[in-house]
Amino acid sequence: MGLHGQSQKKNLPRSKADVGKELTDCDVEHVVPQMEIVNMLMNMNPLNKTEVERILKTYFRVLLVTKEEHDMLNASGLRSKMPKDWDRKDVWARYKCVGIEPENG
């Protein structure tokens, strides 16, 4: 958390394909789509501060990807959702489906 804004783009982790590219050629991508996180929080009953923090620390991550990788997510239907068989453990599941690898992954 804290590295999610456009102003922090230069400090964001990158996909392997994005390493060395100009920032203008990159897109900021949420590893787990924000709506998935919102749904987790909205389904929490009762609302629990410790669990909210755990969810945000676990799932609220961003990665710089190439425009081509962003297009691959769009084409796969995974632009704003996780794979249907997602186990909620592997935050990289959506990227694995389309072959996006984090630089340090």
Secondary structure as UniProt FT lines:
FT   HELIX           6..11
FT   STRAND          14..15
FT   HELIX           16..18
FT   TURN            19..20
FT   HELIX           23..25
FT   STRAND          26..30
FT   HELIX           34..42
FT   HELIX           49..59
FT   STRAND          62..66
FT   HELIX           67..76
FT   TURN            84..85
FT   TURN            91..92
FT   HELIX           93..98
FT   TURN            103..104
//
